[in-house]
Amino acid sequence: MAFERGFTLVEILVALAIFGVALTAALRACAMATDTALDFRQRLLAGWVAENRLAEYQLGRLPELGENTGTAVQGGIAFRWRERVSATQTPSQRRVEIEVSLADVSGHFLARSVGYAMRTP
């Protein structure tokens, strides 16, 4: 008489536990990839905000010395920018440093850009 051997309850529970651990690790990896993609998108758009500010000055208008702040929307996300304009050795040239963060988060800058603006004749 031959018995057909099946899985015991303990073997099934061990297999389910292993499957649960593997599934949890896979879901965590997916969540981390999603967070990384979101962070990359925010940093890219923040960099564009900073570059747009510099491009405005490089197209002709010489900025005033001092610190300025403002907001900009890029890609449907609101950003806050802060710029510091300082003098250089050349009177017709200014150094512009721009830091960009999310509009609702202060102190954590996603992008920083430094450039120069000149008065053109």
C-alpha positions, 0 to 999 in steps of 0.5 A: 500500500503506497501513501501519497505524501503531501505537504504538512501544515508546518511546511506550508506555514514555513513556505508562506513565511518565506514568501511573505518576507520576500514580498515585503523586501520587493515592496520596500525596494519598489517604494525606495525606487519611487522615492528616488524618482520623485526626489530626482524630479524635484531636484531637476525642476529646482535646477531649472528654476535656478537656471531660469533666474540666471538666464533672466540676468544674463539676457540684459538686466543687471541685478541690484546688490543684496538678497532677494526671495521669490517663488516660481512654479515649474512642472506643476510644483511650487518652489521658493528661491533665494538669491544673493547678488554681490559685487565683483572686481568689475563694476559692470558685473555681478555674482549671483548665487541662487538656492531653490527649495520646495515652497512648503519646506524651508532650509532644505535646498534642492538646487544651488547655482552660481553665475555672473551677470554683466551689463551689456552696452 
